[in-house]
Amino acid sequence: MYDILKTISGPEDVKKLSMDQLHTLSNEMREALFNRLTKIGGHFGPNFGMVEAEIAMHYVFDSPNDKFVFDVSHQSYPHKMLTGRWQGYVEDEHFLEDSGYTNPNESEHDFFNVGHTSTSITLALGLAKARDLKGMHENVVAVIGDGSLSGGQALAGLNVAGEMHSNFIILVNDNEMAIAETHGGLYKSLQDLRTSKGTSANNTFKTFGLDYIYEENGNDIESMIAVFEKVKDIDHPIVVHMHTQKGKGYEMAEQNKEAWHWCLPFDRKTGLPTVDFGQGENYLTMTQNYILEKAKADPKFVVITPAMPGSIGLMPEQREQLKDQYVDTGISEEAAVSMASGVARNGGKPLVITNMTFIQRAYDQISQDVCINNNPVTMVMNFSSFDGLTDVTHLGIFGLSTFINIPNLVVLAPTCVEEYKTMLDWSVDQTDHPVLILIPGNEPVHRDVDTTYEDLKYRIEQQGEKVAILALGDFYQRGQELAQAIEENFGFQPTLIDPRFASNVDEDMLKRLETNHEIVITLEDGVLDGGFGEKISRFYGAKPMKVKNYGLQKVFYDRYDPAKLLEELGMTSPQIIEEIKQMI
């Protein structure tokens, strides 16, 4: 097995192969994909659908002199194998050497560390501009899926490319899908182009001033070699629109494209995950149930997702139940947030849901369109925890410091099931503030909580003395553990506080702590710079109170072990106890 693949040390070896050998290579590459994905999971559908096209790319073009930029880069596994990194797919002990996305630290054939979407065209435009300034003539190829075209940056890139007068190739991989189904008027044009085999007058790309060529057989190596040979060394910008099958080579993935966009480790025969997360309650199901029940009870309620409905469990069945109370804006968090502001302004009750790492794209819309206008939009963020997504391109740890400093925005960090549910209920129905709620990343726990959050006050869960612990959100349970350790080590009971409001300072409570406390400790599941703890330190800045902030550093962590990271940062309870000994 892998007889040909193991001879590939770079694209020069691909060019030596006969057509029969290229077909054998494609089969071996799919087997290598199966080997990796069945064992550690990853992006399935995008990579299985791009095997032939990427073989053809490396057969025709001359990487890294000719430059490829992959959008999201979640379809770059075949490219990695063809640039000598096949060990990360066929040899289990080398899996961790491959990031799952393009990465310049891995290979000269990768130009950007990319994990977010709709960026390839503009990144590649920059490479092409620098090439032209230097008087060079290499090919620059931007690879983008049809789903990613719905992002505003991709459309802006097409607009800029329309004015170019030098080589620029945009390869549009049209598999008729984003992560879920595609939405928006743009896709009527793509459908017309597919139906007409590229001859329809309804051609969005030509509207932008771009040359255009269509290839129906995107999963055929010979066809793709032929089309790439036509456009190689072209002297103007052109779109190569190819039609492929997402998940090609695995029937389950071909039939259920949304479920197989990304996968957990699985059994190849059955398609079932081999990782068991149990059948108990979880925040994903709670959120899904809340949305469906709220939609039935309140016709003014609407949930808006920027192409990530599955991240919160809104699969086709649930989306069908929601009908007009569900909107998918495509890959455009900006559009989702601004639309939600309009809904709120006109008396509706909008709920925007996505992952924390993606909502960063909408900072301007949150600040300008929502918060300046103080419209009561509720935004619910998944994967904000430090031990949720650990790849450098998908970190949620920057969300707190990013958003807690926007005026008018109330950022809530629930610590248990009851808190999360009551925060949702309160936020969607209140009309005083825009609210951002972090979905807990911990195992669900239960506790008595308040039923309203009008006062924006912290809550004392355990009244004590000498040391006060403000444990925010997902780090509340760590605060409980630390409180117990303090009592065991020092013989007194510390005060334990659930701040709840990451964006606010409860000055009254902090003043009361001064009467019988010497030390305030803050624990937060985010970077310290600009974070929650710094607000507390600033409050006590001119006072005798000692304050120690614990959180993450301003670092682009990548594929880290969460437990080891906490130890490296000195954030385990025994380590904090040692610091308290020095402070008392």
N, C-alpha and C positions, 0 to 999 in steps of 0.2 A: 504494500500500500504506500502511496505517496512517492512512487518511484520518480515521477517527473517533478513534482513539487519540491522535493528535497534537492533537486539540482538547481533551483532558482536562487541565485544569490543577488540578483538584481534584474532590471528590465532587459538588459542586454541578453540574458539567457532566454527570455520569453521570445525575443525576435528570432532566435535560432530554431524554433520549433516548427514542425510541419503542421498543417491544419488538423490532421488526425491527432497529433500530439497535443495541440491546443484544446481539442475537445476532451481528451483524456485528462488534461490539466484541470479543466473546469469541473469534471467529476471529482477529482482528488481534492480540489479546493472546497467543494461542498461537503465532502466527508470530513475535512479539517474543521469546517464551520460546525458541523454536528459534534465533533469531538470536543470542541471548546464549549459550545453553548449548552450541550446536555449536562456538562459538569459544573460550569460556573455561571451560566446564563449570560444575557446580554441582548444586543439588538439583533433580532432574528430576521424579520421580513425585509428590512432595507438591504441587508447584506446578501441574502439569498437571491434577491432580484437583480443584483448588480454584478454578478460574477462575470458574465460574458462581456459586458460593456467595459469592465475594467481590464480584462485580458486584452481586449482590442485597443484600449487606450495605451497600454504599455507596449503593445506590438507596433503601434504606428508612431506614437510620439516618443520623445527622447528625454524622459524624466531623469534627473532633476533640472536639466537645462530648460526643457519645456516644463511649465509649472502647473500643477493641479491643485485647486482649492476645493475641498469638499464641504458642502453646507452641512452643518451640524456635525459632520464627519462620522455619523453613526452608520454610514454605509461604506466605510473605508477599510473594512477587514480584508476584502480581496486585494485591495491596493497594498496593504501591509504585507500580505503573503508574497506578492509579486515584487516587492522591494526588499526581499531577503529576510523577512520577519516571520517566516512560516513556523518557526519553533514555538511561537506563542499560541499556535493553534493545534499542533500535532503532538507536542510534548508537554505533558501536564505540568512538569516542574518549571516550565518557562511561561506559564499563563500570566503570572503577575508582572512579567517584563513588558507586557503590552497593555497600554492604557485603555483600549477600546475606542479611542478617538485619535485623530492625527495629532502628532506631538513632535515638534522639531528636535527635542532632546533624544528622540528615538532614532531619527533618520533624516538625512539630508533631503529625502523625497517629501517630507512634510514641512509645510511653511508656517502653519499656525496651530496652536493648541485651541481647538474649537469644540464646543459642545452645545452651543446655543444656535438658534436657527435664523435663516434669512440673511446671513452675513456673507456668503461666499462670493456673490457678485461684486459687492463693494470692496471686499478684501482683495479679490483678484484684479479689480480695476486699479487698485493702488500698485500692485505688482506690475501691471501693464504700463502705468504712467511712469514709474521709475525706469522700466525698460526703455521706453521711448526717450526719456530724458538722457539716458546713457548712450543712446544710439544703437541699442541692441535689437535683435529680431526674433527672439524665441517666442514660441506659442504660449499663451496663457489661457488656461481652461478653468472655468468656474462650473462646478457640478452642483446642481440644485434639484431637489424633488419638487413635484407639483404642489405638494402641501406647503412647502416653505415659501412658495411664491405669494401666498396670501399675506406674508409679513410686509409691512410698509417699507422696511429697509431694502427688501428684494426688489420691490417696484421702483424705489428711488434709484437703485442700481441700474435697472433696465433703462430708466430715463437718462441717467448719465452716460451709459454705454451708447445710447442712440446718437450721441454727438461725436463719438470716436472716429478716427480716420486711420486706425492701425489694427493689427491683429488682436482679436479678442473673441474667444469661443465660449458660449454659454450652453452647457449640456443640461437640458431639462429632462429629468427622469420622470416620466409621467406614468405612474402606476395607479392612477385614479383614487389615490388615498393620501390623507395626511396620517396622523396616528389613528384618528377615527375618520369618518367620511369627510370629504372636503365640503366647504360652504362658501358661497359668495358668487357674484356675477362673473368673476374671472373664469370660473370653471365651465361656464357655458361656452366660452371661446375655446377652451381646451377640448371640450367634448365635440364641438363642431370640427375642430382640426383633426381629431382622431377619426371621426366618422367620414370625413372627406379625404382622409390620407394626406392632410396638410394643405389642401387646396381651398379651404373655405375663405371667403372674404372677411369673415369675423376672426381676425387674426390680431390678438393683442400685441404680439411682439412687433409686427410691422407698424402698428400704431406708434410704437416708441422709436421708429426709424431704424429698426434692426433687420438685417437679412435673415432668411429663415429657410430651414430644410427639415423635412419630416422623415423619420424612420420608424416604420411599424414594428419591425422585428428587433426590438431592443435586447432580446435574449438569444440572439443568433450572432455568433462570433464573426462569421463571414460578412454579414450585413453591416455590422458595426465597424469592422475594419474598412469596408468600402466607404462608408460615410465619413469616417475620420480621415481617410486619405484624401477625400474631396476637400475637406476644410483645413487640413494642415497647411500652415504657412499662409493662410488667407490674409489679405491686407486691409480688412475691415471687420467690424463686429458682426457676428452671426449667431443665431440660436439654432442648435441642433436639438430638435424635439423628438425624443424617442419614447416609444410605448413599451413598457415592461410589465412583468407580473411580479407583484410583491410576494415574497415568500416562495418563489419558484423552486421546485425540487422537493417540497414537502407538502403533501396534499392538505394536511390540516391547516397549515399556514396559508396555503393558496385559498382555501375556502373561508377561513376566518381571519382576515387580514388584521383587523384591529387587535384581537387578542394576542396575535403573534408578532406585533410590532417589536415588542421587547418580551423577553421570557426569563423566568427563573430556571434553574437547573431542572431538567425534565427527562422522563423516560421516552425514548424515541418511538417505541412501539405504540404506546398509549397516548403520548402527548401530555401526560399528567405530571405536575411538578413533583420532584423528589425531595423537596424541602417542605416540612410541615410546620406551619405557623399556628396550628391549633384552630379550634372552632369557637373559641370564646368571644366575648364582646370585644369590639375594636372601634376606634374613632372613625374609621372609614365608613363602616356600616351605620354608625350613629348619625353621621353627617348625611349620608344618603337617605336614611329614614326621615330625618328632619326636613330635608328638601321636599320629599314627596308628600309628607303630611302637611307641610306649610302651604305647598302649592294647591292642595285640595281645599284647604280651609280659607285661603286668602287669594282671591283672583288678582290682587294688585302685586303679588309676589312674583318675581322672575329671577331665574338663575342664569348667569352669563359666564361662559367659559371661553378662554382663548385657546381653542383646539386641544384642551387637555381634560375632557370629561372623564376619562378613565382614571385619572389620578385621584378622583374622589368617588369612584364607583358608579358613575353615571354611564352605564353601558347602554346599548341600543334599546333594550327593553324599558329602562327607566326614562330615557330621552323621549320615547314614544308616549309614555304616560304623561310627561310634562307638556308635550305639544307646544303651544304658543308661549308657555311660561319657561321655555328654554331657548337660549340663543347661543350659538357658537360663532364667534367673530373671526374664526380662522386664527392663524398664528399672529395675533396682534393684541397683546396685552394693553397697548395704548388705546385701541378702539374699544376694548371691553370696559376699561375704566371710564373713559369719557362717555360712552353710551350709558353706563350705569349712573353717572352724574346727571345726565339728561332725564333718565327714568325717575330718579329721586326728586329732581326739581319739579317734575310734573305729577307728583303724588304717588308714584309707584314705590315698590320696596325691592330694590335690587340687591342681589347677592353675587359677588364676583368670586370665583374659586379657581385657584391654580396652585402651582408650586412656588415657594418663596424665591427660588433662584430665577424664575422667569418673570415675576412681577417687577423685578428691578428694571426691566425695560420700560416700565410705565411710571417711573419716578416723576417725570414732569407732569404727566396727566393727573397723578395722585395729588401732587402739590398744587398745580394750577387749576385744573378743571374741577377737582373735587374739594380740596381743603380751603382754597381761597374763598370759594363759594359756600363752604361749610355745609355741603349737601350730605344727607344721611345715607351714604353708601356703606354697605357692609362688605368687607373683603376678608375671605378666609384662606389662610395659607397652609398648605401641606409641606412637609419636609423642611421645616425650619430648624429642626433639631440638629445638634452637632453629630449625632450618631445615626442620622437618617441616610442622606446621600453623601458619600465621602469623596467622590471624584472631584477634582479641582474645578471642573466646569459646572458643577451642579451643587455647590455648597450653599446651604441655607443660613449659614452662621453670620452673614453680613446684614441680614434683614433688620435686626433690632436697631443697630446703630444707624442704618440707612433711614428708617422710617420714624423712629421715636422722636426725632427732632423737627418734624414737620408741624407747624402750628395747626391747631384744631383737630388733628388726627389723634384719636384715642386708640392706643395699641394695647390689646389685652392678651395676657399670657396665662391661660387657665392651667390648673394643676391637677384636676381630677375630672371625672365624668360629669358630676353635677355642676361644676363650675363652667365647663365647656357648654353644656346644654343651656344653662340659664343665660350665659353670655350671648349665645346665638339668639335665644328668644328675645332678650332685651334689646340687642343691637338692631335686629331687623325691624322691630316695631317702633323704636324711639326715633325722634325727628330732630335731635339736637346736635349730633356729631357724626362725622364720618368715622368708621371704626374698622380696625384691622385686627383680626383674631388669629392667633397661632394655634393650629391643631396640635395637641400634645403628641409628642413622639414616644412617651413612655407607655408601659403597659397600663391599661385602665385601672384606676383606683377610685374609691368612693369616700366621700366626706361631706359633712353638713356645710352648706355654703349660703351666702346671701342670695336673694332672688332679684335684686335690682342693683344697678351700678351707677345711679345718678350722681352720687357724691364723689366718685373718683378717689376713694380712700383705700388705704392699705388695710389689711385684716390681721390682727394678732391671733395666731393660732395657739400659742403657748406663752403665757406671761411668766417672765423670769427676771433675772438681774445680771449685771456686770457685762455680759456679752449678748448682743442682739444680732440675729441672723436674718437677713432679708434674702430669701431664696426664691428666685423668679422662675415661673413657668416650669419647664422640664427639670430644672435643678431644685425644685421644691423638695422632692424626695431625698436628694442629697443633703438638703438643709435639715431634714428630719434626722437623718443618720448622724450628721455632725452635732446636732443638739444632744443626741443621746450620748455621743462620744465625749462631749464636754462635761456632761453630768457625771459620767463614769470616771473621767480623769481628774476633774477639779472639785467635785462634790457640790456643785451648785447647778441650778436649773437656768439655762439661758432663755432668752426670749426668742421665739420663732415667729417670723412674719411672712405672710403670703402677700407680696406687693400687688399682684394682679394687674395693676396699671403700669406697664413698662414705660409709658410716655409721660407719666406724671410724678411729681414729688409731693408726698403727703407731709407738708411742713409741720402740721399740728402734731402728728404722731412722732416725727423725728425730734421735735422739741421735747416731747414728753420723755423720750428715751434718755435725754441728758440728765435726768434727775437721779437715776440709779444704774447707769450703764457706763462702762469705760471704753468698750470696743464695739464697733459695728462692722459686721462682715457681710459683704454682698456676694451672691452666687448668681451667675447668669449664663445662659446657654447661647452665647454670642461673643463677638470680639469686644474687648474692653474699650478700645478707642472710640469715643463718642457714644458709649453704651450706657446702660442703666446705672451701673455702679458709679460711674463718673459723676452722675447727677447727685448721688448721695454724698460723694466726697466733696463736691463743690458746696453743698449745703453746710457741711461741717468744717469747711476750710479754715475759718478764723476762730474756731472753737477748740476746746481741749480734747474733744472726742477723737479717739484713734479710729481710722477707717481702713479696712483692707478689702480691696476688690479682687475677686476671683472670676476669671473668664478666659476666653481664648485670645491669643495674640493676633495682631493684624498681619496675617500670613495666608498665602494661598496654599493651604494644606492639600495634599493629594493622596488619596487612597490610603488613609491612615487607619490604624487600629484605635478606636475611640478610648478604650481602657488604658492603653499605653500612653496616649496623648494626655489624658488627665494626669497620669503619674508624672510625665515629663514637665507638665505645667505646675506641679506641686499642688494639685487640687483634690487629692484623696483626703479623707477625714484624718488619718494618722499624720499626714504632712501638715495639714492646717492646725492640728492640735499642737504640733511642735512650734509653729509660728506663734500661736496664742501664748504658749509658755514664755516666749521671749518678750511678748508685748505686755503681759500682766505684771 
